[in-house]
Amino acid sequence: MHLAELQQGDTATVLGVAQGEAYCQLCALGLNAGAEVELVRSLSRKSLLIIRVDGFDIALRNETARTVKIRMEHGR
């Protein structure tokens, strides 16, 4: 499953980030394996996602969010 598949309010754990253009920037933003993320909201029909990681809100394009592999948290 990828970060772009989350629905508003969902939380997940990052499993990894695909190597590519945005890899270093995503890791620097805290999207490393084991990080907990939450989808705060999506804008423009999910073309822009606002996610929360380590208490910070980050805006990501949908195609960038698809490079982040996640595991959904259970019990919500």
Residue frames as a rotation matrix with the C-alpha (Angstrom) as fourth column:
MET 1
0.589 0.808 0.000 0.00
0.808 -0.589 0.000 0.00
0.000 0.000 -1.000 0.00
HIS 2
-0.450 -0.746 0.490 1.19
0.754 -0.612 -0.239 3.53
0.479 0.262 0.838 -0.72
LEU 3
-0.772 0.045 -0.634 0.78
0.445 -0.674 -0.589 6.83
-0.454 -0.737 0.500 1.14
ALA 4
-0.880 0.427 -0.209 -1.48
-0.464 -0.675 0.575 8.19
0.104 0.602 0.791 -1.62
GLU 5
-0.475 0.713 -0.516 -4.06
0.171 0.650 0.740 5.49
0.863 0.263 -0.431 -0.79
LEU 6
-0.805 0.159 -0.571 -4.82
0.580 0.009 -0.815 6.80
-0.124 -0.987 -0.100 2.72
GLN 7
0.138 0.884 0.447 -8.14
0.641 -0.424 0.640 8.42
0.755 0.198 -0.625 3.50
GLN 8
-0.116 -0.156 0.981 -8.48
-0.401 -0.896 -0.190 11.52
0.909 -0.416 0.042 5.66
GLY 9
0.463 0.244 0.852 -7.74
-0.876 -0.019 0.481 10.68
0.134 -0.970 0.205 9.31
ASP 10
0.939 -0.161 -0.304 -6.01
0.142 0.986 -0.085 7.36
0.313 0.037 0.949 8.53
THR 11
0.444 -0.862 0.242 -2.69
-0.826 -0.290 0.483 6.61
-0.347 -0.415 -0.841 10.18
ALA 12
0.954 -0.215 -0.210 0.05
0.074 0.845 -0.529 4.32
0.291 0.489 0.822 8.92
THR 13
0.477 -0.878 0.036 3.66
-0.058 0.009 0.998 3.30
-0.877 -0.479 -0.046 9.43
VAL 14
0.570 -0.380 -0.729 6.20
-0.822 -0.271 -0.501 4.02
-0.007 0.884 -0.467 6.71
LEU 15
0.827 -0.307 0.471 7.88
0.235 0.950 0.206 0.87
-0.510 -0.060 0.858 5.39
GLY 16
-0.256 -0.954 0.155 10.17
0.646 -0.050 0.762 2.63
-0.719 0.295 0.629 2.96
VAL 17
0.494 0.290 -0.820 10.62
-0.336 -0.806 -0.488 5.18
-0.802 0.516 -0.301 0.20
ALA 18
0.743 -0.196 0.640 11.36
0.621 0.556 -0.552 4.22
-0.248 0.807 0.535 -3.41
GLN 19
-0.319 -0.910 -0.265 14.68
0.541 -0.404 0.738 5.43
-0.778 0.092 0.621 -4.79
GLY 20
0.239 0.383 0.892 14.20
0.950 -0.284 -0.133 8.35
0.202 0.879 -0.432 -7.15
GLU 21
-0.185 -0.319 0.930 14.31
0.371 -0.898 -0.235 12.10
0.910 0.302 0.284 -7.51
ALA 22
0.311 0.455 0.834 12.49
-0.505 -0.664 0.551 12.87
0.805 -0.593 0.023 -4.26
TYR 23
0.434 -0.102 -0.895 14.11
0.506 0.850 0.148 10.16
0.746 -0.517 0.420 -2.09
CYS 24
-0.574 -0.774 -0.267 16.54
0.674 -0.261 -0.692 12.42
0.465 -0.577 0.671 -0.21
GLN 25
-0.672 0.378 0.637 13.94
-0.430 -0.899 0.081 15.16
0.604 -0.219 0.767 0.36
LEU 26
0.410 0.887 -0.212 11.35
-0.342 0.366 0.866 12.71
0.845 -0.283 0.453 1.67
CYS 27
0.212 -0.422 -0.882 13.84
0.761 0.637 -0.121 11.14
0.613 -0.646 0.456 4.07
ALA 28
-0.815 -0.553 0.175 14.91
0.362 -0.721 -0.591 14.60
0.453 -0.418 0.787 5.27
LEU 29
-0.328 0.793 0.514 11.23
-0.626 -0.590 0.510 15.39
0.708 -0.154 0.689 5.97
GLY 30
-0.490 0.069 0.869 11.03
-0.808 0.338 -0.483 12.38
-0.327 -0.939 -0.110 8.30
LEU 31
0.634 0.740 -0.224 9.46
-0.768 0.566 -0.302 9.84
-0.097 0.363 0.927 5.96
ASN 32
-0.492 -0.839 -0.232 11.83
-0.805 0.540 -0.246 7.08
0.331 0.066 -0.941 7.01
ALA 33
-0.181 0.377 -0.908 11.03
0.065 0.926 0.371 3.43
0.981 0.008 -0.193 7.76
GLY 34
-0.483 0.079 -0.872 9.14
0.831 0.354 -0.428 3.21
0.275 -0.932 -0.237 11.05
ALA 35
-0.991 0.135 -0.017 7.77
-0.125 -0.953 -0.276 6.78
-0.054 -0.271 0.961 11.00
GLU 36
-0.324 0.946 0.025 4.07
0.816 0.292 -0.499 7.18
-0.479 -0.141 -0.866 11.82
VAL 37
-0.998 0.041 0.042 2.09
-0.008 -0.803 0.596 9.32
0.058 0.594 0.802 9.39
GLU 38
-0.237 0.969 -0.073 -1.47
0.580 0.081 -0.810 10.62
-0.779 -0.234 -0.581 9.27
LEU 39
-0.617 0.158 0.771 -3.38
0.670 -0.410 0.619 11.98
0.414 0.898 0.147 6.29
VAL 40
-0.749 0.301 -0.590 -4.68
0.255 -0.691 -0.676 15.33
-0.611 -0.657 0.441 7.53
ARG 41
0.395 0.890 -0.229 -6.52
-0.054 -0.227 -0.972 16.22
-0.917 0.396 -0.042 4.32
SER 42
-0.444 -0.458 0.770 -6.39
0.770 0.243 0.589 16.09
-0.457 0.855 0.245 0.56
LEU 43
-0.011 0.350 -0.937 -6.84
-0.199 -0.919 -0.341 18.99
-0.980 0.183 0.080 -1.80
SER 44
-0.115 -0.001 -0.993 -7.72
-0.946 -0.306 0.110 19.32
-0.304 0.952 0.035 -5.48
ARG 45
0.777 0.557 -0.293 -9.23
-0.617 0.765 -0.185 15.84
0.121 0.325 0.938 -5.77
LYS 46
0.827 -0.481 0.290 -6.29
0.142 0.679 0.720 14.19
-0.543 -0.555 0.630 -4.02
SER 47
0.689 -0.655 0.309 -3.67
0.369 -0.050 -0.928 15.77
0.624 0.754 0.207 -6.29
LEU 48
-0.301 -0.750 0.589 -2.15
-0.365 -0.480 -0.798 17.37
0.881 -0.455 -0.129 -3.16
LEU 49
0.478 0.402 -0.781 -2.00
0.489 0.617 0.617 15.59
0.730 -0.676 0.099 0.20
ILE 50
0.083 -0.414 0.906 -1.37
-0.752 -0.623 -0.216 17.14
0.654 -0.663 -0.363 3.60
ILE 51
0.462 -0.012 -0.887 0.25
0.368 0.913 0.179 14.58
0.807 -0.409 0.426 5.88
ARG 52
0.658 -0.266 0.705 1.45
-0.715 -0.514 0.474 14.84
0.236 -0.816 -0.528 9.47
VAL 53
0.550 -0.589 -0.592 4.75
0.479 0.803 -0.354 13.26
0.684 -0.089 0.724 10.46
ASP 54
-0.349 -0.709 -0.613 6.58
0.896 -0.062 -0.439 13.95
0.273 -0.703 0.657 13.75
GLY 55
0.013 0.475 -0.880 4.10
0.737 -0.600 -0.312 16.75
-0.676 -0.644 -0.358 14.55
PHE 56
-0.607 -0.264 -0.749 4.71
-0.248 -0.833 0.495 18.63
-0.755 0.486 0.441 11.29
ASP 57
0.547 0.791 0.274 2.29
0.164 0.219 -0.962 19.01
-0.821 0.571 -0.010 8.39
ILE 58
-0.627 -0.770 -0.115 3.81
-0.103 -0.064 0.993 18.38
-0.772 0.634 -0.039 4.97
ALA 59
0.522 0.744 -0.416 2.24
-0.535 -0.093 -0.840 18.90
-0.664 0.661 0.349 1.54
LEU 60
-0.605 -0.680 0.413 3.02
-0.096 0.578 0.810 16.22
-0.790 0.451 -0.415 -1.03
ARG 61
-0.230 0.488 -0.842 1.91
-0.973 -0.091 0.213 15.76
0.028 0.868 0.496 -4.61
ASN 62
0.695 0.613 0.376 -0.02
-0.610 0.779 -0.142 12.55
-0.381 -0.131 0.915 -5.20
GLU 63
0.795 -0.414 -0.442 2.67
-0.135 0.591 -0.795 11.13
0.591 0.692 0.414 -7.51
THR 64
-0.284 -0.900 0.330 5.33
-0.606 -0.099 -0.790 11.73
0.743 -0.424 -0.517 -4.83
ALA 65
-0.038 0.365 0.930 3.14
-0.961 0.240 -0.133 10.12
-0.272 -0.899 0.342 -2.14
ARG 66
0.888 0.391 -0.240 2.93
-0.453 0.833 -0.318 7.00
0.075 0.391 0.917 -4.33
THR 67
0.177 -0.903 -0.391 6.67
-0.291 0.331 -0.897 6.44
0.940 0.273 -0.204 -3.79
VAL 68
-0.568 -0.317 0.760 6.16
-0.795 -0.027 -0.606 5.95
0.212 -0.948 -0.236 -0.03
LYS 69
-0.225 0.439 -0.870 5.22
0.016 0.894 0.447 2.39
0.974 0.087 -0.208 0.93
ILE 70
-0.454 0.172 0.874 3.16
-0.848 -0.385 -0.365 2.10
0.274 -0.907 0.321 4.14
ARG 71
-0.700 0.394 -0.596 1.41
0.472 0.881 0.029 -0.35
0.537 -0.261 -0.802 6.45
MET 72
0.020 0.810 0.586 -2.01
-0.279 -0.558 0.782 0.68
0.960 -0.179 0.215 7.75
GLU 73
-0.908 -0.205 0.365 -2.46
-0.388 0.084 -0.918 0.92
0.158 -0.975 -0.156 11.51
HIS 74
-0.352 0.804 -0.479 -5.19
0.372 0.590 0.716 -1.32
0.859 0.074 -0.507 12.89
GLY 75
-0.389 0.288 -0.875 -7.64
0.921 0.087 -0.380 -0.50
-0.033 -0.954 -0.299 15.64
ARG 76
-0.982 0.103 -0.159 -8.93
-0.108 -0.994 0.022 2.81
-0.156 0.039 0.987 14.30
